[in-house]
Amino acid sequence: MSDQPAIIQPTRRGLLRTFGGAAALAGTAQLAQFALGSDPARAQSNTKPVKLAVVAQQLSAQSDQRSWTGFQQWLGKTGLDKSWQVNMTDAKGDPGALVSQIENAITAKSDAILVMYGTLTAAHSALADLTTSRIPFFSLDSGWQSPAIADITSNNYVMGGQYTQYMVDRLLGEGKQKANICAVIANFHHGTRKRGKVMHTVMTENQWISIEAERVIQYAGFYEATQNVVNDWLARYGSDLDAIWCPWDEPGMAAAEVIKSRNLQDKIFVVSADGASTAIDRMRDPGYPLKATTAQAFEVWGAYTGWLINEIVGKGRNAKEVVPVPTVEFPAPLLVNGINIPAAGTPTYDATDLYYVYRNRALAGMKS
């Protein structure tokens, strides 16, 4: 990526405006350029070393790994890896361990604390201690909780609506007047919980679609749990089933593999969310049952979080100036099998949203 600074002023509003202007087609790429290819001299000017504690809820998850990779890439490209002291801990999915690790970071008198993908609704004591400590606190896709300066995420209501509506539209495109679906539900994370709520809302406007069964899964053992329940559904409903809705890509892949094993990929499709690299690789096969996902910019989130911490903690800028509202939402393009899946080797944060596919077709006919 280029090491040139972005042209736009890197405020939240400025970054989001990138997606609506004349250069909107390249908006995600420009954002990634800014976040992952920050100019070292600019990043280091008038900044002080930062002692940062990073607490991951589940570092083995693809989302955590990708955000951590983006943060590390930003830190290296800016040269701040030579002056910052970064301590990473992994709660390994245990909410109690997450609380303990936040408490340890407070005791260590960190300059700033970042929680990635945390279950903060179960961390009231740690949040209270953070408030008392006055240590600048940031979260990444954890659902905003006071006293966080910012939570970096996607709009999960929008994202849930995107791929749920695509499922509805695809069923209509197949000529269905009645359709049957099953849904895998995950309530342990704010994002997957919101997507599930939106899915149910969409179904109230499409009562010709019947939700035959739902299963709530936990993160521990989610892949095997999804495989087992989808096997049960296929045994029970067989070819009467039309689609399976999943809360994120890894259960979506588990469902897709079971559908393929029963040779039902021409009858039943899957929709999910995240834009996981493994899922995208498999979706390049037109026959793969997973037909739609959303491209969350996990690497860019990690890099942008580094930028925020540097601006507010390293340079002492006013937090309200840098983060006007506490939830920083990144667009998540809808990716559809056979339409706008990024080419091999292209990061999902460079994916082109369907709006721009349609817009370009229209504008091509308007040019003289």
C-alpha positions in Angstrom: 0.0 0.0 0.0 1.0 3.6 -0.5 2.7 5.4 2.3 1.2 8.7 1.2 -1.2 10.3 3.6 -4.9 10.4 2.6 -6.1 13.6 1.0 -9.1 14.0 3.3 -9.0 15.2 6.9 -9.0 12.0 8.9 -12.0 12.7 11.1 -14.8 10.1 11.5 -17.2 12.3 9.4 -14.5 13.0 6.8 -13.8 9.3 6.5 -17.4 8.4 6.1 -17.9 11.2 3.5 -15.4 9.4 1.3 -18.0 6.8 0.6 -20.6 9.3 -0.7 -18.5 11.6 -3.0 -17.3 11.3 -6.6 -14.6 8.9 -5.6 -16.9 6.7 -3.6 -16.1 3.6 -5.7 -12.6 3.7 -4.3 -13.7 4.7 -0.8 -12.8 1.6 1.0 -9.4 1.4 -0.6 -8.7 5.0 0.3 -9.8 4.4 3.8 -7.5 1.3 4.0 -4.7 3.4 2.5 -5.1 6.0 5.2 -5.4 3.5 8.1 -2.8 0.8 7.1 -0.4 3.1 5.3 -0.2 6.1 7.6 2.7 8.4 7.0 5.4 7.7 9.6 6.5 11.3 10.0 3.0 12.5 10.4 2.1 9.8 12.9 5.2 10.5 15.1 5.0 14.3 15.1 4.2 15.8 18.5 3.5 12.4 20.0 4.7 10.7 23.2 5.3 6.9 23.8 2.2 5.0 24.8 2.0 2.1 27.2 -1.0 0.2 25.7 -2.8 -2.8 27.1 -4.7 -4.8 24.5 -7.2 -7.4 25.8 -8.7 -9.8 23.3 -11.9 -11.8 24.1 -11.0 -14.7 21.8 -7.7 -14.2 19.8 -8.3 -17.5 18.0 -11.3 -16.0 16.2 -10.7 -14.7 12.6 -12.1 -11.3 13.5 -9.8 -10.8 16.4 -6.8 -12.1 14.4 -7.5 -9.8 11.5 -8.0 -6.7 13.7 -4.8 -7.5 15.6 -2.9 -7.9 12.3 -4.2 -4.5 11.1 -3.1 -2.9 14.4 0.3 -4.4 14.2 0.7 -3.4 10.6 -0.2 0.2 11.4 2.2 0.2 14.3 5.0 -1.0 12.2 4.3 1.3 9.2 4.2 4.4 11.4 7.4 3.4 13.2 5.6 3.7 16.6 6.5 0.1 17.3 9.9 1.4 18.4 8.4 3.7 21.1 5.1 2.1 22.1 5.0 -0.6 24.8 2.1 -2.9 23.8 1.0 -5.8 26.1 -1.5 -8.2 24.5 -3.5 -10.7 26.6 -6.1 -13.2 25.4 -9.1 -14.1 27.5 -9.7 -17.2 25.4 -13.5 -16.7 25.4 -13.8 -16.5 29.2 -15.7 -13.3 30.3 -14.2 -13.7 33.8 -10.7 -13.8 32.4 -11.5 -10.6 30.3 -12.5 -8.8 33.5 -9.3 -9.9 35.3 -7.1 -8.8 32.4 -8.7 -5.4 32.3 -8.2 -5.1 36.0 -4.5 -6.1 35.6 -4.1 -3.4 32.9 -5.5 -0.8 35.3 -3.2 -2.0 38.1 -0.2 -1.8 35.7 -1.1 1.9 35.1 -1.4 1.6 31.4 -1.6 4.8 29.4 -4.5 3.4 27.4 -6.6 0.1 27.3 -8.1 -1.5 24.2 -10.6 -4.4 24.5 -11.2 -6.3 21.2 -14.5 -8.1 20.7 -15.2 -8.1 24.5 -18.4 -9.2 26.3 -18.5 -5.9 28.1 -22.1 -6.4 29.3 -20.7 -8.9 31.8 -17.8 -6.6 32.9 -19.5 -4.0 35.1 -16.9 -4.1 37.9 -14.1 -3.6 35.4 -15.9 -0.8 33.7 -16.5 0.9 37.0 -12.8 0.6 37.9 -11.9 2.0 34.4 -14.1 5.0 35.1 -12.4 5.6 38.5 -8.9 5.1 37.0 -9.5 7.7 34.2 -7.3 5.6 31.9 -8.4 6.3 28.3 -10.4 3.2 27.3 -11.2 2.1 23.7 -13.1 -0.9 22.4 -13.3 -2.7 19.1 -16.6 -4.3 18.2 -17.6 -4.8 21.8 -20.7 -2.7 21.8 -20.2 0.8 23.3 -20.1 0.8 27.1 -19.1 3.8 29.3 -16.4 4.9 29.8 -15.2 3.9 26.3 -14.0 6.9 24.2 -15.0 4.9 21.1 -16.2 1.5 19.9 -15.0 0.7 16.3 -17.5 -1.5 14.5 -20.0 -1.9 11.6 -23.6 -1.0 11.8 -25.0 -4.5 12.6 -28.6 -3.4 12.1 -27.8 -2.4 8.5 -25.6 -5.4 7.9 -28.3 -7.8 9.2 -30.8 -6.2 7.0 -28.5 -6.4 4.0 -28.0 -10.1 3.9 -31.5 -11.0 5.2 -33.1 -8.9 2.5 -30.8 -10.6 0.0 -32.1 -14.0 1.2 -35.7 -12.7 0.7 -34.9 -11.3 -2.8 -33.1 -14.5 -3.9 -36.1 -16.6 -2.9 -38.4 -14.2 -4.9 -36.0 -14.5 -7.8 -36.4 -18.3 -7.7 -40.1 -17.8 -8.1 -41.0 -18.8 -4.6 -44.5 -17.9 -3.3 -43.9 -20.0 -0.1 -40.5 -20.7 1.3 -39.0 -22.5 4.4 -35.9 -21.4 6.2 -34.0 -22.3 9.3 -31.8 -20.0 11.4 -28.7 -20.3 13.5 -28.8 -17.7 16.2 -26.0 -16.3 18.4 -26.8 -14.0 21.3 -23.4 -13.9 23.0 -22.1 -10.9 21.0 -23.8 -7.6 20.4 -23.3 -7.8 16.6 -24.7 -11.2 16.0 -27.6 -10.5 18.5 -28.5 -7.4 16.5 -28.4 -9.2 13.2 -30.7 -11.9 14.5 -33.2 -9.3 15.7 -33.2 -7.6 12.3 -33.8 -10.9 10.6 -36.9 -11.5 12.7 -38.1 -8.0 11.9 -37.6 -8.6 8.1 -39.6 -11.9 8.4 -42.6 -9.9 9.8 -42.9 -8.2 6.4 -42.4 -11.5 4.5 -44.9 -13.9 6.1 -44.8 -16.1 3.1 -41.4 -17.3 4.5 -41.7 -19.7 7.3 -39.0 -20.1 9.9 -39.2 -23.9 10.5 -36.6 -24.0 13.2 -34.0 -22.0 15.1 -31.0 -23.0 17.2 -29.1 -20.8 19.6 -25.4 -21.5 19.6 -22.5 -20.4 21.9 -19.0 -19.6 20.7 -17.5 -22.7 22.2 -17.8 -25.5 19.8 -19.9 -23.5 17.4 -18.7 -25.2 14.2 -19.6 -28.7 15.3 -22.8 -27.5 16.9 -23.9 -25.9 13.6 -23.0 -29.0 11.6 -25.0 -31.2 14.0 -28.1 -29.0 13.9 -28.0 -28.6 10.1 -27.7 -32.3 9.7 -30.8 -32.7 11.9 -32.7 -30.0 9.9 -31.8 -31.6 6.6 -32.9 -35.0 7.9 -36.2 -33.5 9.1 -37.1 -31.1 6.2 -34.9 -32.4 3.4 -35.7 -30.7 0.0 -38.6 -28.7 1.6 -36.0 -26.4 3.1 -34.9 -23.4 0.9 -32.3 -21.4 2.9 -30.3 -21.3 6.1 -29.6 -18.0 7.9 -26.4 -17.8 9.9 -25.1 -15.1 12.3 -21.5 -15.1 10.8 -19.4 -16.8 8.2 -17.9 -19.7 10.1 -21.3 -21.2 11.1 -22.3 -20.3 7.5 -19.4 -22.5 6.2 -20.3 -25.3 8.6 -23.9 -25.2 7.2 -22.6 -25.1 3.6 -20.4 -28.1 4.1 -23.3 -30.2 5.4 -25.5 -29.1 2.5 -22.8 -30.1 0.0 -22.3 -33.5 1.7 -25.9 -34.2 1.1 -25.7 -32.9 -2.5 -28.4 -30.3 -1.8 -26.4 -27.2 -2.9 -28.7 -26.7 -5.9 -31.7 -26.6 -3.6 -30.6 -24.9 -0.4 -28.5 -21.8 0.0 -26.9 -20.1 3.0 -26.4 -16.4 3.9 -24.1 -15.0 6.6 -21.9 -12.1 7.6 -18.3 -11.0 8.0 -16.4 -11.6 4.8 -14.0 -14.1 6.3 -11.2 -14.8 3.9 -11.9 -18.6 4.0 -15.5 -18.0 3.2 -14.7 -15.6 0.3 -12.2 -18.1 -1.1 -15.0 -20.8 -1.2 -17.6 -18.4 -2.6 -15.5 -17.9 -5.7 -16.9 -21.4 -6.7 -20.3 -20.5 -8.2 -21.7 -23.8 -6.8 -20.8 -23.1 -3.2 -24.0 -22.9 -1.1 -22.9 -19.8 0.8 -24.3 -17.1 -1.5 -24.0 -13.8 0.4 -22.0 -12.2 3.2 -20.9 -8.8 4.3 -17.3 -7.5 4.1 -16.3 -6.2 7.5 -13.0 -4.3 7.5 -11.5 -6.0 10.5 -7.9 -5.1 9.6 -8.8 -1.4 9.0 -10.6 -1.3 12.3 -7.4 -2.4 14.1 -5.4 0.2 12.2 -7.9 3.0 12.8 -8.0 2.1 16.5 -4.2 2.6 16.6 -4.6 6.0 14.9 -7.3 7.1 17.4 -5.2 6.1 20.4 -2.2 7.9 19.0 -4.2 11.1 18.3 -5.9 11.2 21.7 -3.3 9.6 24.0 -0.1 10.1 22.2 -0.7 13.6 20.9 -3.2 14.8 23.6 -6.0 15.8 21.1 -9.5 16.4 22.5 -11.4 13.1 22.3 -14.6 14.8 21.3 -12.8 16.5 18.4 -11.4 13.2 17.1 -14.5 11.1 17.9 -17.7 13.2 17.7 -19.9 10.2 18.5 -18.8 7.2 20.5 -19.6 4.5 18.0 -17.4 4.6 14.9 -19.2 2.6 12.2 -17.5 1.4 9.1 -19.5 0.5 5.9 -19.7 -3.3 5.2 -20.4 -4.0 1.5 -22.8 -6.8 0.7 -20.9 -9.5 -1.3 -22.9 -11.8 -3.5 -21.6 -15.0 -5.1 -21.0 -14.5 -8.8 -21.5 -10.7 -8.7 -18.9 -8.8 -6.6 -16.7 -11.3 -4.8 -13.2 -9.7 -4.7 -10.5 -11.3 -6.9 -8.1 -13.7 -5.2 -5.5 -11.8 -3.3 -7.7 -8.7 -2.9 -8.5 -7.8 0.7 -12.2 -7.8 1.5 -11.9 -4.2 2.7 -11.3 -3.3 -0.9 -14.6 -5.0 -2.0 -17.0 -3.0 -4.1 -20.5 -2.6 -2.7 -23.4 -3.5 -5.1 -24.5 0.1 -5.1 -21.3 1.1 -7.0 -21.7 -1.9 -9.4 -25.2 -0.6 -10.2 -24.1 3.1 -10.3 -21.3 2.4 -12.7 -23.6 0.6 -15.1 -25.9 3.6 -15.0 -23.2 6.2 -15.4 -21.6 4.4 -18.3 -24.8 5.0 -20.2 -24.9 8.7 -19.3 -21.5 9.6 -20.5 -21.1 11.2 -23.9 
